[in-house]
């Protein structure tokens, strides 16, 4: 980024990216900071979305997978997970890919955190009319005899 880019230009660029990734949910987060820490909101938009999210080395889908994994591993980030699960859907991840990423996280950060994240995903997917996923495990009971 050019040193001559103004604060307002960086914010405008970040806001465009934020809207494309998080939609209304991202705006609500930023708006909720207006009366307590507008500068934090500005930095999230300008730096987080205007600088970090615009880097070309990772696609928006890849960035969301990384974000879901980190928020799951951190634990206690359920409100942020809700925003980013919506964002993951907005940038093209399928519900099945999101659930698989959260399942994968269980081996690295434990079942409690993977469960918490999965229940957030369930809420988001239900709100968006994306449940049931329709990929139930095959019923192997008929194929095996005891």
N, C-alpha and C positions, 0 to 999 in steps of 0.2 A: 504494500500500500504506500502510496506517495505521502511524503511528509506534509505536503500542501493540502491534503484532504482535510476538510473541516469536520468538526465535531458533529455538525448537523448532517453532513454528507455520509459520515460513517453510520450514524443512527438511521438514516433513511435506507441505506443499503441493508443494514441488519434487519430493519423492520420488514423489508420485502422478503428476506429469507425466512424470518420468523413466521410471517403469514403463510408462506408456502409450505413450511414444515409443520408448524403447530396450529395454524389456523386461529380460530377464535379463542381457543384455550390458552395459547401463548399470550395473546393480547390481554386476556383476563388476568393472568399472572402479573404482567407488567403494570396494568392499571391498578391492581391491588397494592402495589408498592408506592403509588403516588403520594399518599398522605404520611408515609412513614420513612421511605428511603427511595425517593425518585432517582437518585444517583445509582443505586443498585440496579434498578430497572433499566436505566440508560446503559450501564456497563454490560448487562446481560444481552441487550439488543446490539449495541455497537461492537463490543468485543466478542461475546459468545457467538452471535449469529453473523455479524458483519465481518469478523476476522476469522474465527475458527471454522464455522460451518461453511464458509466459502472456499476453503482450501481445496485444491483439486485432487489431493492424494487419496481421499476416500469419497465414495458416493454418498448421497443422503441415506440410502438404505443401509450401507455399511456403518455409517455414523450412528444410526438408530440402534442397530444390533449391539454395537459397542456400548452405547448409552444404557440400553436395557440391562446388559450384563453388569455394568458398574453399579447402577442403581439397585439392582437385586443384591449384589454382593455387599453393598454398604448397609442395607437394611434400614428400616425407618424412613424410607423415601417413597412411601406409597403415593402421596399426592403428586410427586414428580413422575413416578412411574405411570400414573394415570395419564398425564399429559403426554409422556413419551410413547406410551403404547398407542395412543391416538395418532401421534406423529408418525410412528412406524407404519401404521395403516395408510396414512396420508402420502407417504413416500413410496408405497408399493409393496411393503412386506405383507404377506398373507397372514391370516389368523393362525394357520398351521405353522408357519415359520416362527411367529412370535412365541407360540406355545412350545415349540421345539427348542428355541433358544432358552426359555425359562426352565425347561426340563434339563437341558444341558448344564445349566448353572448349578443344579442341585449337587453335582459331583464336586464342584469347586467352592461353593459357599454354603452348602448344607440345605437340608430339606426345609427347615423353618423359613428361611429366606426365599427359597424357590416357591414354597407354598404361598407365602404372602404375596409375592409377585404374580403368581398364577391366579390368585383370587382377584387381584386388581385387574388382570387381563380379562377374567370372566365378566367382571362388572362392565368394562369398556366394550367388550364384544357383545354383551347383551344389550347395552344401550344403543349400539349401532346395528342391531338386528343380525348379528353374525353368529349366533348360537342356535342350535348345536353345530359343532364343527363338521359333523358327518363322517369323521374318521375314527370310528370306534375300533378298538382292537378286535381282531378276528376271534370268533368263538371257537377255540380249539377243543372244547370239551367233547364234541361229537367225534373228533378225529382221534382222540386218545381214550383208551380204556384202562380202567384201573384193575 
